[in-house]
């Protein structure tokens, strides 16, 4: 995992780097006690409580990930025996991405992002991005429970040809923190404006 505490040291004072990888909804909270190194993983509700308008950066994981087998989606999913075995041996693919909440806007860096095949006048919805369910959960926690206002959502990234979502996400987070520390804006070239 990216060393999120070290990343916080590089960040400008206006940006908080959430110190845990967000990969659990509150519904799975009771299962956390059985996860090794549980202190490395965060609940969406706790992450949302820590959000601030000036800027909060989250590393997020969507299953399968280290705690995915404890979720209802894993338990009831349409998984083959081979896929379950791969996951239990720690060999399964899983997905990491970043959510930045800043100035009432959400920016989601997804290493596996694919732009729409054809341009459209209507905005795609976040729900149409299957790998970003935990982003939806985190945003809902911020909006509903923490009364954070979200005026815009942007998604971008892509280029993952090596299945290294976690490494690409960590590098993007570090590049973003350094860019913001230099007083530069977020580069949205090639990013897509979407709706919740």
C-alpha positions in Angstrom: 0.0 0.0 0.0 1.1 3.5 -0.6 2.5 5.0 2.6 -0.3 7.4 3.2 1.2 8.9 6.3 4.4 9.8 4.4 2.3 11.3 1.6 0.6 13.6 4.2 4.0 15.0 5.1 4.4 16.1 1.5 0.9 17.6 1.2 0.1 21.3 1.5 -1.7 22.3 4.8 -5.0 22.6 3.0 -5.0 18.9 1.9 -5.6 15.9 4.2 -4.5 12.5 3.1 -6.8 10.0 4.7 -4.4 7.5 6.5 -6.3 4.3 5.8 -7.3 2.5 2.5 -11.1 2.8 2.3 -12.5 -0.6 1.4 -15.4 -1.3 3.8 -19.0 -0.1 4.1 -20.5 0.1 7.5 -22.6 -3.0 6.8 -19.4 -5.1 7.0 -18.1 -3.5 10.2 -18.9 -6.5 12.3 -16.6 -8.6 10.1 -13.6 -6.4 10.5 -12.4 -8.2 13.7 -11.4 -11.2 11.6 -9.2 -9.3 9.1 -5.4 -9.4 9.6 -3.9 -6.0 9.8 -7.4 -4.4 10.1 -5.8 -1.2 11.2 -4.7 -0.6 7.6 -8.3 -0.5 6.2 -11.0 2.1 6.7 -14.7 2.3 6.8 -16.4 4.7 4.3 -18.3 6.4 7.1 -15.1 7.1 9.1 -13.4 8.4 6.0 -16.4 10.7 5.2 -16.2 12.1 8.7 -12.6 13.1 8.1 -13.4 14.8 4.8 -12.9 18.6 4.5 -13.9 21.0 1.8 -10.3 22.4 1.4 -9.3 18.9 0.3 -9.2 15.3 1.3 -7.5 12.5 -0.7 -8.6 8.9 -0.3 -7.0 5.7 -1.5 -10.0 3.4 -2.2 -10.3 -0.3 -3.1 -13.1 -2.2 -4.7 -13.2 -6.0 -4.5 -11.8 -8.4 -4.8 -9.4 -6.9 -2.3 -7.8 -8.1 1.0 -11.2 -7.9 2.8 -13.5 -8.6 -0.1 -14.3 -12.2 1.0 -16.0 -10.8 4.1 -18.6 -8.8 2.1 -22.1 -9.9 1.0 -21.2 -9.3 -2.6 -18.4 -11.9 -2.4 -20.4 -14.4 -0.5 -23.4 -14.2 -2.9 -21.5 -13.4 -6.1 -21.3 -15.5 -9.2 -17.7 -16.7 -8.6 -16.2 -19.9 -9.9 -14.3 -22.3 -7.6 -11.2 -21.3 -9.5 -11.8 -17.6 -8.8 -12.5 -18.2 -5.1 -9.3 -20.2 -4.8 -7.3 -17.6 -6.6 -8.7 -14.9 -4.2 -8.0 -17.0 -1.1 -4.4 -17.5 -2.2 -4.0 -13.7 -2.6 -3.7 -14.0 -6.4 -7.0 -12.4 -7.5 -7.1 -9.2 -9.3 -8.5 -6.3 -7.4 -9.0 -2.6 -8.0 -7.5 0.5 -6.4 -8.4 4.1 -7.3 -8.3 7.5 -5.7 -11.1 9.9 -4.7 -10.2 13.6 -4.1 -12.8 15.8 -2.5 -11.8 19.5 -2.9 -13.8 22.7 -3.1 -17.1 20.8 -3.3 -15.9 18.7 -6.3 -15.1 15.0 -6.5 -12.2 13.8 -8.7 -11.9 10.1 -9.2 -8.6 8.8 -10.6 -9.2 5.3 -12.0 -6.3 3.5 -13.7 -8.8 1.4 -15.6 -10.9 4.3 -16.8 -12.2 4.1 -20.4 -13.7 7.2 -22.0 -17.0 6.8 -23.8 -16.8 5.1 -27.2 -18.7 8.0 -28.8 -19.2 11.5 -27.4 -22.6 12.2 -26.0 -24.4 15.3 -25.0 -25.6 13.7 -21.8 -23.4 13.0 -18.8 -22.7 9.4 -17.8 -23.7 8.4 -14.3 -21.3 7.2 -11.6 -23.3 4.0 -11.3 -22.3 3.0 -14.8 -18.7 2.5 -13.7 -18.7 -1.0 -12.2 -15.3 -0.7 -10.5 -16.2 2.4 -8.6 -18.9 1.2 -6.3 -16.9 2.1 -3.2 -16.5 5.7 -4.6 -20.3 5.9 -4.7 -20.5 4.6 -1.1 -17.9 7.1 0.1 -19.6 10.0 -1.7 -23.0 9.0 -0.3 -21.6 9.0 3.2 -20.1 12.4 2.7 -23.3 13.9 1.2 -26.0 12.2 3.3 -24.3 11.8 6.7 -21.7 14.6 6.7 -23.7 17.1 4.7 -20.8 17.7 2.4 -21.9 19.5 -0.8 -20.8 18.0 -4.1 -21.3 20.3 -7.2 -19.4 18.3 -9.7 -17.9 14.8 -10.2 -15.0 14.2 -12.6 -13.4 10.8 -13.5 -10.2 10.2 -15.5 -7.1 8.2 -15.7 -6.8 5.0 -17.7 -3.8 3.5 -19.3 -3.5 0.4 -17.1 -2.2 -2.3 -19.3 -0.2 -4.1 -16.6 -3.0 -4.8 -14.0 -1.1 -2.6 -11.6 -4.0 -0.5 -10.3 -2.5 -0.1 -6.8 0.9 1.0 -8.1 -0.6 3.4 -10.6 -2.9 4.8 -8.0 -0.1 5.4 -5.5 2.0 7.1 -8.2 -0.9 9.3 -9.2 -1.6 10.3 -5.6 2.0 11.3 -5.0 2.1 13.3 -8.3 -1.1 15.0 -7.3 0.1 15.9 -3.8 3.4 17.3 -5.2 1.4 19.3 -7.8 -0.9 20.8 -5.2 2.1 21.5 -2.9 3.6 23.6 -5.8 0.3 25.5 -6.0 -0.7 24.0 -9.4 -4.2 23.1 -10.4 -5.5 19.6 -11.0 -4.9 18.6 -14.6 -8.3 17.6 -16.1 -7.2 17.2 -19.7 -8.9 14.0 -20.9 -11.1 13.7 -17.8 -14.9 13.2 -18.0 -17.5 15.3 -16.2 -20.1 12.8 -14.9 -23.2 13.0 -12.7 -24.0 11.1 -9.5 
